[in-house]
Amino acid sequence: MNLTLQQAADVLGKTPDEVLFIVQDKRLKAQTLRDTEIQYNDDGTIQFLDEPSEPEWQFKFDDVIEVKKELEEGLDGQLLEILND
């Protein structure tokens, strides 16, 4: 099952920017979908379209759950326990 960036953020209890930081930190794998701002031509060239777009990210559900477990067991989980006490 694949998740969008917002869905992954909701599962992890993070903002989308925090999820992308986790991706940048190589703790979570993400796949980018085709950028709608770029058109890929059959001859191998690309063409930039006039309308800017946001990149779309896709995450595997199992990977997101694994990161959630790591966060709950790691520093995030410890901080949450301290704040709840």
C-alpha positions as CSV (number, residue, x, y, z in Angstrom):
1,M,0.0,0.0,0.0
2,N,1.3,3.4,-0.9
3,L,0.8,6.6,1.0
4,T,1.0,10.3,0.0
5,L,3.2,12.7,1.9
6,Q,0.3,14.0,3.9
7,Q,-0.9,10.5,4.8
8,A,2.7,9.5,5.9
9,A,2.8,12.7,8.0
10,D,-0.5,11.8,9.7
11,V,0.7,8.3,10.5
12,L,3.9,9.6,12.0
13,G,2.3,12.5,13.8
14,K,4.7,14.9,12.0
15,T,4.4,17.7,9.6
16,P,5.1,17.1,5.9
17,D,8.3,19.1,6.2
18,E,9.4,16.9,9.1
19,V,8.7,13.7,7.1
20,L,10.8,15.1,4.2
21,F,13.6,15.8,6.7
22,I,13.4,12.1,7.8
23,V,13.7,11.2,4.1
24,Q,16.7,13.5,3.7
25,D,18.2,11.9,6.8
26,K,17.8,8.5,5.0
27,R,15.6,7.0,7.7
28,L,12.7,6.7,5.4
29,K,12.6,5.8,1.7
30,A,10.4,7.9,-0.6
31,Q,9.6,7.7,-4.3
32,T,8.9,10.7,-6.4
33,L,6.1,10.5,-8.9
34,R,6.5,12.2,-12.3
35,D,6.8,15.9,-12.0
36,T,3.8,17.5,-13.8
37,E,5.9,20.6,-14.5
38,I,8.0,18.6,-16.9
39,Q,6.8,16.8,-20.0
40,Y,8.9,13.8,-21.1
41,N,9.0,13.5,-24.9
42,D,9.3,10.3,-26.9
43,D,12.6,11.3,-28.3
44,G,14.2,11.5,-24.9
45,T,14.1,15.3,-24.5
46,I,12.1,17.1,-21.9
47,Q,9.9,20.2,-22.0
48,F,9.1,22.5,-19.1
49,L,5.5,23.5,-18.9
50,D,4.3,27.0,-17.8
51,E,2.5,26.0,-14.6
52,P,4.7,25.3,-11.6
53,S,3.9,22.2,-9.6
54,E,4.7,20.7,-6.3
55,P,6.6,17.3,-6.4
56,E,4.5,14.4,-5.4
57,W,6.0,11.9,-2.9
58,Q,4.9,8.3,-2.3
59,F,5.8,6.1,0.6
60,K,5.4,2.4,1.3
61,F,3.0,1.9,4.3
62,D,5.3,-0.8,5.8
63,D,8.3,1.7,5.7
64,V,6.3,4.4,7.4
65,I,5.2,2.0,10.2
66,E,8.8,0.9,10.7
67,V,9.9,4.5,11.1
68,K,7.0,5.1,13.5
69,K,8.2,2.2,15.7
70,E,11.7,3.6,15.6
71,L,10.5,7.1,16.6
72,E,8.4,5.7,19.4
73,E,11.3,3.7,20.8
74,G,13.9,6.5,20.2
75,L,14.3,10.0,21.4
76,D,10.8,11.1,20.3
77,G,9.2,8.4,22.4
78,Q,11.3,9.3,25.4
79,L,10.4,13.0,25.1
80,L,6.7,12.1,24.8
81,E,6.9,10.0,27.9
82,I,8.5,12.8,29.8
83,L,5.9,15.3,28.7
84,N,3.0,13.0,29.6
85,D,4.3,12.4,33.1
